[in-house]
Structure formats: structure tokens, C-alpha cells
Amino acid sequence: MPGMNYDIPDAVAETAHWQAGTLSRRQLLDAGLTSQMIATRLERRRWQMLYRGVYALFSGPPPRAAWLWAAVLRAGDGAVLSHQTAAELHGLIESPAETIYVTVPSTRRVRTPGMAIRISGRVGEARQPNREPPRTTVEETVLDLIQLSRTFDDACGWLTRACGRRLTTEAKLRDALSQRKKMPWRAELDDVLEAAGHGIHSVLEYRYVRDVERAHGLPRSRHQVRVVIDGQVMYRDVYYDEYRLAVELDGRLAHPDEERWRDSRRDNKSGTRGIYTARYSWRDVYGHPCETALLQAQLLRERGWPGTPVPCSAGCPVGRGWQAPGAA
């Protein structure tokens, strides 16, 4: 760490180096420092206390890595970063949560301001090997976050994001899920995992498959299909190979001009190759899945689909609005 004061024995200096410039009081005492030596360095502001009994061996604002290490050291033996904090380290989220989440063995109780402490009887199994600072695995992190989710869509989002970013696999998540006795939405999560294994990368894509496509008997599509246009690799959210019909699902509330131009150019390029692109928004899929299914069925029929969509309920507009091929 820049500015770190290495006025400590060499053996513990190396430890401090890979702990982002932090050491616990116990580590310092074990290295031969006295309580008075620690107090003097703090009084002279050469060091600073981050949590009770945990110190940064430098002056100036501590970086994020130092705070994370300090949280683990304060929580004690067996502690691991978890939940939103582990998600931050794994790349599941971009913006760090202000609160640092730590899980400790169920045999101990820890309370520290600025930290959210969880207890678990299987911290050892949940820890990711050979990664520092200690954190839960991607799979355990995802399942922890699902247990904190307020809605099924939030839970679905953690699964699809982890798979979509290639941080884990359907098989690994299923194995981790089988180790948990209690899990909300277990049956629904099984369905999401199957979809994620087939390329579903977002909640919106899952909703399209479940509420638009599957619920109304539309043909099965492929997802995140790789295409090359003018030498550039791109991916289509949904693609019906046989009917050369692509679907783009957009959950964004705003569309910067540059992104809108790229989307339009990609659609136009695909059109020159005989591929038609339909675009549906969050509102289309969430708010009006039946109307969206009816429109999609009509597009598929125009592209050669011989099937017939089915209404998902008695009041579904697919039953009223579908006109069979050849009908007047």
C-alpha cells in the first residue's frame, strides 16, 4: 500500500502487504509489538483504526480493499465476505453496497457498526478456495442473495445474471441449491435454471419464454444467438431459426442516440439477409404478454409457421384475435 509504514517485523509486514495494508491487534501482538507501541502509532496518526482491534498501517483515506480486509479481520476466524459484498467481488454488481456483508460461523456472534453480520453452520463449505479476501463462492453468493430477495423477479435476476456473465453454470447452481434445506421459490428457480442453461441471460428473456412463448404454444426459440455483421460479432436475444425471425427484448427506460443507431443498423443489416427483427419492451412482456404473443404468432405465421397459438386463459385475447391461415 502506498504510504504504508513498515515499522513492523518483516514477517508480519508481508502479511500486511497482502491484506491491503491492514492488520488485526492479535496479529501485531503475535509479531512482538506491545500495546503501547500500537497506541503510539495511532496517536501520531501513522496508523488508523478501521474497526475495533483492526488497523490500517498508513495514513489517508483507506481504499475499498482495506475496508474489506478489515471487516474480515474484525469478524474473526472463519469469517467470509458474503451477499452483496461477495457479489461485488465476483462481478455480479457494479456499485458496491455501503454496508459490508460478512458471514461468520454459527458458533460465534459478532456485532460491528457498518457491517451486516450473517451466521451459518456451513461457512467452510461456502467459502471459495484460494481467493482473498475470503468470500463465498459465486453459487453460494447467488443463493444468499435470492434468500434476501423481495420478489421472484429479483431472485430470477441473480440466477440469469450469474449465468449470463459466465460466472457459473446451471449444473453448479443446481448442486449448490441441493445443499440447502430451505429455499424460497424452489420449484420456480428450477425452471429458471433450465432456461438459463439454454442461454437465457435476463429476467425479461425468462418472462418472454414463460409468459409469451410457452404460455401460448409458440414454437421454441434459441437465445443469445451469435451473428456476425460486417465482421462484428453480435448476439440476438431470441431467434427462430426456421422462420428467420429475431426478437430483441429491451428493458431500458432510455435509449442513447448511439445505442439506438447501432440497434437500427443491426436490424437493417439483418433485413438485407431476410431476417426480420421484432422489438418488445419491458411493458410489452410484463404488462401485455397475451397481446405480445398474438402479435408474435402473426409474425411467425407470415414467416411460414403452420401452428396455432393457444390462449393461456379464458379471457386471453389470443383466443379471440387469432385468424387461422386461409380464413376470410
C-alpha positions as CSV (number, residue, x, y, z in Angstrom):
1,M,0.0,0.0,0.0
2,P,1.3,3.5,-0.9
3,G,2.3,5.3,2.3
4,M,2.3,2.2,4.5
5,N,4.6,2.4,7.5
6,Y,6.7,-0.8,7.6
7,D,7.9,-0.2,11.1
8,I,6.9,-3.7,12.0
9,P,8.8,-7.1,11.8
10,D,9.4,-8.4,8.3
11,A,7.2,-11.5,8.8
12,V,4.1,-9.5,9.6
13,A,4.9,-6.8,7.0
14,E,4.4,-9.4,4.3
15,T,1.0,-10.3,5.8
16,A,0.0,-6.7,5.9
17,H,1.0,-6.3,2.3
18,W,-1.4,-8.9,1.0
19,Q,-4.1,-7.8,3.5
20,A,-4.2,-4.4,1.7
21,G,-2.2,-2.7,4.5
22,T,-4.4,-3.9,7.4
23,L,-3.6,-6.0,10.4
24,S,-5.5,-7.0,13.5
25,R,-4.4,-6.3,17.0
26,R,-3.8,-10.0,17.6
27,Q,-1.5,-10.2,14.5
28,L,0.5,-7.3,15.7
29,L,0.8,-8.6,19.3
30,D,1.8,-12.1,18.0
31,A,4.5,-10.4,15.9
32,G,6.1,-8.9,19.0
33,L,4.6,-5.4,19.2
34,T,3.3,-4.1,22.5
35,S,0.0,-2.4,23.3
36,Q,2.0,0.8,23.9
37,M,3.7,0.6,20.5
38,I,0.3,0.3,18.8
39,A,-1.1,3.2,20.7
40,T,1.8,5.4,19.9
41,R,1.5,4.8,16.2
42,L,-2.2,5.6,16.4
43,E,-1.7,8.8,18.4
44,R,0.9,10.0,15.9
45,R,-1.5,9.2,13.1
46,R,0.9,7.0,11.3
47,W,-1.7,4.3,11.6
48,Q,-5.5,4.5,11.9
49,M,-8.2,2.2,13.4
50,L,-10.8,1.0,10.9
51,Y,-12.7,-1.3,13.3
52,R,-12.1,-2.0,16.9
53,G,-8.9,-4.1,17.0
54,V,-8.1,-3.7,13.3
55,Y,-5.7,-1.1,11.9
56,A,-4.6,0.4,8.6
57,L,-0.9,0.8,8.7
58,F,-1.0,4.0,6.6
59,S,-2.5,7.5,6.7
60,G,-5.0,8.9,4.3
61,P,-8.3,7.5,3.0
62,P,-8.4,3.7,3.1
63,P,-9.2,2.1,-0.3
64,R,-12.1,-0.4,-0.6
65,A,-9.8,-3.4,-0.4
66,A,-8.5,-2.2,3.0
67,W,-12.1,-1.9,4.3
68,L,-13.0,-5.4,3.1
69,W,-10.0,-6.9,4.7
70,A,-10.6,-5.0,7.9
71,A,-14.2,-6.3,8.0
72,V,-13.0,-9.9,7.7
73,L,-10.3,-9.4,10.4
74,R,-12.8,-7.8,12.7
75,A,-15.3,-10.6,12.3
76,G,-12.6,-13.2,13.2
77,D,-11.7,-16.8,12.5
78,G,-13.8,-18.4,9.7
79,A,-15.4,-15.2,8.6
80,V,-16.0,-14.6,4.8
81,L,-17.4,-11.7,2.8
82,S,-20.8,-12.6,1.5
83,H,-24.1,-11.4,0.0
84,Q,-23.8,-8.0,-1.8
85,T,-20.1,-7.7,-0.9
86,A,-19.2,-11.1,-2.3
87,A,-21.3,-10.2,-5.4
88,E,-19.2,-7.1,-5.8
89,L,-16.0,-9.1,-5.8
90,H,-17.4,-11.7,-8.2
91,G,-18.6,-9.0,-10.7
92,L,-22.3,-9.7,-10.1
93,I,-22.9,-6.0,-9.3
94,E,-21.1,-2.8,-10.4
95,S,-21.8,-0.5,-7.5
96,P,-20.6,-1.6,-4.1
97,A,-23.1,-1.6,-1.2
98,E,-22.3,0.9,1.5
99,T,-22.7,-1.9,4.1
100,I,-20.2,-4.7,4.1
101,Y,-21.7,-8.1,4.4
102,V,-19.9,-10.8,6.4
103,T,-20.9,-14.4,7.3
104,V,-19.4,-16.0,10.4
105,P,-19.7,-19.5,11.9
106,S,-22.9,-20.1,13.8
107,T,-20.8,-20.8,16.9
108,R,-20.0,-17.1,17.3
109,R,-21.8,-13.8,17.5
110,V,-20.3,-10.6,16.2
111,R,-21.7,-7.1,16.2
112,T,-20.0,-4.2,14.5
113,P,-21.4,-0.9,13.2
114,G,-21.2,-0.6,9.4
115,M,-21.3,-4.4,8.9
116,A,-24.2,-6.8,8.2
117,I,-23.3,-10.0,10.0
118,R,-24.9,-13.3,9.0
119,I,-24.3,-16.6,10.7
120,S,-24.1,-20.0,9.0
121,G,-23.3,-23.6,10.0
122,R,-21.6,-24.3,6.7
123,V,-19.2,-21.3,6.2
124,G,-16.3,-23.7,5.4
125,E,-18.2,-25.3,2.5
126,A,-19.4,-22.0,1.2
127,R,-16.0,-20.3,1.1
128,Q,-14.3,-20.0,-2.3
129,P,-10.9,-21.7,-2.2
130,N,-7.7,-19.8,-3.0
131,R,-9.3,-16.3,-3.2
132,E,-8.5,-13.4,-0.9
133,P,-10.0,-11.7,0.9
134,P,-12.2,-14.7,1.9
135,R,-15.5,-14.7,0.2
136,T,-18.4,-17.1,-0.5
137,T,-18.4,-18.9,-3.9
138,V,-20.4,-17.4,-6.8
139,E,-23.0,-20.1,-6.3
140,E,-23.4,-19.6,-2.6
141,T,-23.5,-15.8,-3.1
142,V,-26.3,-16.1,-5.7
143,L,-28.3,-18.3,-3.4
144,D,-27.7,-16.0,-0.4
145,L,-29.0,-13.0,-2.4
146,I,-32.0,-15.0,-3.6
147,Q,-32.9,-15.7,0.1
148,L,-32.8,-11.9,0.7
149,S,-34.9,-11.1,-2.5
150,R,-38.3,-9.5,-2.0
151,T,-39.7,-10.7,-5.3
152,F,-39.4,-13.7,-7.6
153,D,-38.2,-11.4,-10.4
154,D,-35.3,-10.2,-8.1
155,A,-34.4,-13.9,-7.4
156,C,-34.6,-14.7,-11.1
157,G,-32.3,-11.8,-11.9
158,W,-29.5,-13.1,-9.7
159,L,-29.6,-16.5,-11.5
160,T,-29.8,-15.2,-15.0
161,R,-27.1,-12.6,-14.4
162,A,-24.6,-15.1,-12.9
163,C,-25.1,-17.5,-15.9
164,G,-25.3,-14.7,-18.4
165,R,-21.9,-13.3,-17.3
166,R,-20.5,-16.8,-17.4
167,L,-19.5,-16.7,-13.7
168,T,-21.0,-20.1,-13.1
169,T,-23.1,-22.8,-14.7
170,E,-26.6,-24.3,-14.4
171,A,-25.0,-27.5,-13.0
172,K,-23.0,-25.8,-10.3
173,L,-26.0,-23.8,-9.2
174,R,-28.2,-26.9,-9.1
175,D,-25.6,-28.6,-6.9
176,A,-25.4,-25.7,-4.5
177,L,-29.2,-25.4,-4.4
178,S,-29.5,-29.1,-3.5
179,Q,-27.4,-28.4,-0.4
180,R,-29.9,-26.0,1.1
181,K,-32.9,-27.3,3.0
182,K,-34.9,-24.1,2.8
183,M,-35.1,-22.0,-0.3
184,P,-37.9,-19.7,-1.5
185,W,-39.4,-20.3,-4.9
186,R,-37.5,-23.6,-5.2
187,A,-39.8,-25.1,-8.0
188,E,-39.7,-21.8,-9.9
189,L,-36.0,-21.5,-9.6
190,D,-35.6,-25.0,-11.1
191,D,-37.4,-23.7,-14.2
192,V,-35.2,-20.6,-14.3
193,L,-32.1,-22.7,-14.1
194,E,-33.2,-24.8,-17.0
195,A,-33.9,-21.7,-19.0
196,A,-30.5,-20.2,-18.0
197,G,-28.9,-23.4,-19.2
198,H,-30.4,-22.7,-22.6
199,G,-29.0,-19.2,-22.9
200,I,-31.5,-17.0,-21.0
201,H,-29.5,-14.0,-19.7
202,S,-32.1,-11.8,-18.1
203,V,-35.4,-11.7,-16.2
204,L,-37.0,-10.1,-19.3
205,E,-35.9,-13.0,-21.5
206,Y,-37.2,-15.5,-19.0
207,R,-40.5,-13.7,-18.8
208,Y,-40.8,-13.8,-22.6
209,V,-40.1,-17.5,-22.8
210,R,-42.5,-18.3,-19.9
211,D,-45.4,-15.8,-20.4
212,V,-45.3,-15.1,-24.1
213,E,-43.8,-18.1,-25.9
214,R,-44.5,-21.1,-23.7
215,A,-47.9,-20.0,-22.2
216,H,-49.3,-19.5,-25.7
217,G,-47.9,-22.5,-27.6
218,L,-45.5,-20.6,-29.8
219,P,-42.5,-22.5,-31.3
220,R,-39.4,-22.8,-29.2
221,S,-36.7,-20.2,-29.8
222,R,-33.0,-20.1,-29.3
223,H,-31.3,-17.4,-27.2
224,Q,-28.2,-15.3,-27.3
225,V,-27.6,-16.5,-30.9
226,R,-24.2,-15.4,-32.2
227,V,-24.3,-13.5,-35.5
228,V,-21.5,-11.7,-37.5
229,I,-22.4,-8.5,-39.3
230,D,-19.7,-6.6,-41.1
231,G,-17.1,-8.5,-39.3
232,Q,-18.5,-7.7,-35.8
233,V,-19.8,-10.4,-33.5
234,M,-23.3,-9.6,-32.1
235,Y,-25.9,-11.6,-30.2
236,R,-29.6,-11.8,-30.8
237,D,-31.8,-12.2,-27.6
238,V,-34.3,-14.5,-29.3
239,Y,-34.1,-16.2,-32.7
240,Y,-36.4,-18.6,-34.6
241,D,-34.0,-20.3,-37.0
242,E,-36.6,-21.9,-39.2
243,Y,-38.6,-18.7,-39.7
244,R,-35.6,-16.3,-39.8
245,L,-37.3,-14.2,-37.2
246,A,-35.3,-12.4,-34.4
247,V,-36.7,-10.8,-31.3
248,E,-34.9,-8.1,-29.3
249,L,-36.0,-7.5,-25.7
250,D,-35.2,-4.2,-24.2
251,G,-35.8,-3.4,-20.6
252,R,-34.0,0.0,-20.7
253,L,-36.1,3.1,-19.9
254,A,-33.9,5.3,-22.1
255,H,-32.0,4.7,-25.3
256,P,-28.9,6.9,-26.0
257,D,-28.8,8.0,-29.7
258,E,-25.6,6.0,-30.3
259,E,-27.2,2.8,-29.0
260,R,-30.4,3.4,-30.9
261,W,-28.4,3.9,-34.1
262,R,-26.5,0.6,-33.6
263,D,-29.7,-1.3,-32.9
264,S,-31.3,0.2,-36.0
265,R,-28.3,-0.5,-38.2
266,R,-28.1,-4.1,-37.0
267,D,-31.8,-4.6,-37.7
268,N,-31.4,-3.2,-41.2
269,K,-28.4,-5.3,-41.9
270,S,-30.3,-8.4,-40.8
271,G,-33.2,-7.4,-43.0
272,T,-31.0,-7.5,-46.1
273,R,-30.4,-11.1,-45.3
274,G,-34.0,-11.9,-45.0
275,I,-34.1,-11.8,-41.2
276,Y,-37.0,-9.8,-39.7
277,T,-36.5,-8.3,-36.2
278,A,-39.3,-7.6,-33.7
279,R,-38.7,-5.5,-30.7
280,Y,-40.5,-5.8,-27.4
281,S,-40.1,-3.7,-24.3
282,W,-40.5,-4.5,-20.6
283,R,-44.1,-3.2,-20.8
284,D,-44.9,-5.4,-23.8
285,V,-43.7,-8.6,-22.0
286,Y,-44.7,-7.8,-18.4
287,G,-47.9,-5.7,-18.9
288,H,-49.3,-7.2,-22.1
289,P,-47.9,-10.8,-22.6
290,C,-51.0,-12.1,-24.3
291,E,-51.2,-9.2,-26.8
292,T,-47.5,-9.6,-27.5
293,A,-48.0,-13.4,-28.0
294,L,-50.8,-12.7,-30.5
295,L,-48.6,-10.3,-32.5
296,Q,-45.6,-12.7,-32.4
297,A,-47.8,-15.5,-33.6
298,Q,-49.0,-13.4,-36.5
299,L,-45.3,-12.6,-37.4
300,L,-44.4,-16.2,-37.2
301,R,-47.3,-17.2,-39.4
302,E,-46.2,-14.7,-42.0
303,R,-42.7,-16.3,-41.9
304,G,-44.2,-19.8,-42.5
305,W,-45.2,-21.2,-39.1
306,P,-48.0,-23.6,-39.7
307,G,-49.1,-23.8,-36.0
308,T,-51.8,-22.3,-34.0
309,P,-51.3,-20.3,-30.8
310,V,-53.3,-21.3,-27.7
311,P,-54.9,-18.9,-25.2
312,C,-53.4,-19.0,-21.7
313,S,-56.8,-18.4,-20.1
314,A,-60.5,-17.9,-20.8
315,G,-60.1,-14.2,-21.3
316,C,-56.8,-14.3,-23.3
317,P,-57.0,-12.2,-26.5
318,V,-55.1,-14.9,-28.4
319,G,-58.3,-16.9,-28.5
320,R,-60.4,-14.0,-29.8
321,G,-57.8,-12.4,-32.1
322,W,-56.2,-15.3,-33.9
323,Q,-57.3,-15.8,-37.5
324,A,-56.3,-19.2,-38.9
325,P,-54.4,-19.3,-42.2
326,G,-56.8,-19.2,-45.1
327,A,-59.7,-17.8,-43.1
328,A,-61.6,-14.8,-44.5
